[in-house]
Structures are given as structure tokens and as C-alpha cells.
């Protein structure tokens, strides 16, 4: 898949590939790994899997009921629905449900096929990294996802959060922003702009030290 103006079919094929490879990873996990903390604060591995499953076929009625339960908070809706779904299913059932979504071409209201691809790429790392597993992220897919995140005006607010920085991929023709340089593989830049600070360890440039200092101050 080329990251430059791919067709919807190409994006959906990339989504299916990511889902299938995630199924393979999950099938090999020991039982204890499912309750391990993911990179998403407060989310277990099983909660992340449940979220990926739900995002592949969410129905408007389910969404509305969830919003009522979450008192109108979309973030609370996403987390609560994932945790509830994960708690009601075994590891094997979650794997089966994910396998059943491989060919699904559904996008929740307000999202695009590129959002589904980005979600899978990032959440795949949310699962793999804390477990010490290496999960390769296709460069073209990461390029497309990073572009989508940067262009989004809501959710991650990457343009605002990284104002004053120049993000430059070293493995593909992707560069955004202006200011202090932050360089590295586009997969790590994607993780950075979606809020995964662990990616800073894989990046270089004068902007990295500043971001690490800012992160450490916020944790004190």
C-alpha cells in the first residue's frame, strides 16, 4: 500500500492484515498476559482487545446506551464499554470475536477507514510493548496513520501539542511542523503523537530532550 492517496480498498486490506496478525499474537499469549497492564493508562491487555473488537461493529443503539451510562463522556464510554466487554468474555472468546472482524469494513460515526488502521497499529503496540514483544508496524500504513492523526482537529490534537517541533521520519517521506527537530522511524512518531511517551526512547533530535524534561516534570 502506498501512503499517498491509497484507495479505500487498499486501506481496508491493510486493516484486515493488522487484525489477522494481532489474532496470531494473541493466540500465543499465556493466560497471565491478558491481565497485564497495557500502554493505555488503566487498561489491561484484555480491555484493549475488547476495544478493538467493539470498534469493528459498534451499533448506534449500543453507542447511545453507553453514552447514557457514561453520562455523556465519550472517553468514559470507550473505556467502560471495553472493560465491561472484556470482563464478560474469556480470552478465547475475545480472540474468536477479533478473528470474526478481520474482513469487517465498518467505521463508527465520524471516523474513516484510516482511523481503523491507526487504531489497530497503535493498540497493537499498546499490547505488545508492555509484554516485551516485538510487533512490526508496516511503514506505509504508519505513514498514512500519522498523516491522519496530524490532520485531525480533535482527539489527539497533535498539531497543538507538538507546536514548536519539527517531526521528521527517517524511513519514509513524512515530515510535519516547524521548530525543534524530532527524528526517527515513522512508527515511533505515530506512537508519540498519539500520546505514547515511551516512543521518545527511540527518537533523536534536540526536541526529544525537551519533551522528556516536560514529561518528567509532569510526573512529579
WOTAMO-V460501 format. One record per backbone hydrogen bond with DSSP energy under -1.0 kcal/mol. NH is the residue of the N-H (numbers start at 1). CO is the residue of the C=O. E is the energy in kcal/mol with one decimal. If there is no record, write none. Layout:
[[NH:CO:E] [NH:CO:E]]
This chain:
[[11:7:-2.0] [12:8:-2.8] [13:9:-2.4] [14:10:-1.8] [15:11:-2.2] [16:12:-2.5] [17:13:-2.0] [18:14:-2.2] [19:15:-2.5] [20:16:-2.4] [21:17:-2.3] [22:18:-2.1] [23:19:-2.1] [24:20:-1.8] [25:21:-1.9] [26:22:-2.5] [27:23:-2.4] [29:26:-1.3] [33:30:-1.4] [34:31:-1.2] [35:32:-1.1] [36:33:-1.4] [38:43:-2.8] [39:126:-1.2] [43:40:-2.5] [45:36:-2.1] [46:34:-2.3] [48:44:-1.8] [49:45:-2.2] [50:46:-2.2] [51:47:-2.2] [52:48:-2.2] [53:49:-2.3] [54:50:-2.8] [55:51:-2.4] [56:53:-1.3] [57:54:-1.4] [63:59:-2.4] [64:60:-2.6] [65:61:-2.3] [66:62:-2.3] [67:63:-2.4] [68:64:-1.9] [69:65:-2.1] [70:66:-2.2] [71:68:-1.4] [72:67:-3.3] [73:70:-1.5] [77:73:-2.3] [78:74:-2.6] [79:75:-2.3] [80:76:-3.0] [81:77:-2.4] [82:78:-1.6] [83:79:-2.7] [84:80:-2.4] [85:81:-2.2] [86:82:-2.7] [87:83:-2.3] [88:84:-1.1] [89:86:-1.0] [94:90:-2.0] [95:91:-2.1] [96:92:-2.4] [97:93:-2.5] [98:94:-2.3] [99:95:-2.6] [100:96:-2.0] [101:98:-1.3] [102:99:-1.3] [104:101:-1.9] [111:108:-1.9] [116:112:-1.4] [117:113:-2.0] [118:114:-2.6] [119:115:-2.6] [120:116:-1.9] [121:117:-2.5] [122:118:-2.6] [123:119:-2.5] [124:120:-2.0] [125:121:-1.1] [126:122:-2.0] [127:123:-1.5] [128:124:-2.4] [129:125:-2.3] [132:129:-1.9] [133:128:-2.5] [142:138:-2.5] [143:139:-2.6] [144:140:-2.2] [145:141:-2.5] [146:142:-2.7] [147:143:-2.1] [148:144:-2.1] [149:145:-2.6] [150:146:-2.4] [151:147:-1.8] [152:148:-1.1] [156:154:-1.2] [157:154:-1.4] [161:157:-2.5] [162:158:-2.4] [163:160:-1.3] [165:162:-1.4] [166:180:-3.2] [167:176:-2.3] [168:182:-2.8] [169:174:-3.1] [170:184:-1.5] [174:172:-2.0] [176:167:-2.1] [180:164:-2.1] [182:166:-2.6] [183:204:-3.2] [184:168:-1.7] [189:185:-1.9] [190:186:-2.4] [191:187:-1.8] [192:188:-2.2] [193:189:-2.4] [195:192:-1.7] [196:191:-2.9] [197:195:-1.1] [199:196:-1.8] [200:197:-2.0] [201:198:-1.4] [202:199:-2.0] [203:200:-1.3] [204:183:-2.7] [207:181:-2.5] [208:205:-1.4] [211:207:-2.0] [212:208:-2.6] [213:209:-2.3] [214:210:-2.3] [215:211:-2.6] [216:212:-2.7] [217:213:-2.1] [218:214:-1.7]]
